[in-house]
Amino acid sequence: MEKRIELERRARKANQISELNLDNCRSTSIVGLTDEYTALETLSLINVGLTTLKGFPKLPNLKKLELSDNRISSGLHYLTTSPKLQYLNLSGNKIKDLETLKPLEEFKHLNVLDLFNNDATQVENYREKIFKMLPSLNFLDGFDCNDEEVQSEGDDDDEVNGNDSEDEVSGGDDDAEDSDESEDEDNGDVSLSEVYNDDLEEDNSDWEEGEGGDEDEDEDSDIDETDGDPNESAASVNAKDEKDAEKPDETHARGKKRKHDG
């Protein structure tokens, strides 16, 4: 036990330690724990193997003491040097009768006592007698004098925080996510459709302009060709007629020349 105490101190001074855990360190008596631990408020000695409390130090500020799963059968008067004790766990020990518990009457602030798995719990009207013996006691073996179970810290947290509120918060988050997703989808659909329609309108406009232009060009070409052909054919006909008209004159002129020469 002494080595374990030194280990738990971690180079701190004894009067600076407010909590000390010596569980499972294996010792039949208190060794190495002295009156120097004046600031100690919580001490745990679970499953150490204690058979006596002889040598228990004077701890003026001790409020919580864990002594469960040892082999203590008497000697509770050694604890009276810690008058501020509020919580005492003696479950799993060898206490056989209520007379052994008489020294606990000295603790005027004792609020919680656990004697579970001790032979003394088999005494008739055990609970009633203990509550009468210890007026300051509120909870015995986890239940109050009306057999109402003491609430754990976890239960208190659940009541304060509320599981329903967590569900509501979770549900609210899910709704918000669904709403955001739907808004994103709606925004995406509108934007895509607008872009698609704009592109489609531009393509149709270009196609109509291109097709209309080609048709106009074809029509203009046809008109030009149609307008040009009659003129050209008429001119060519007139030229031919003129040539044909000139030929007799030339022949006639030649005849006259020959006749003159002759």
Disulfide bonds with the S-S distance in Angstrom:
none
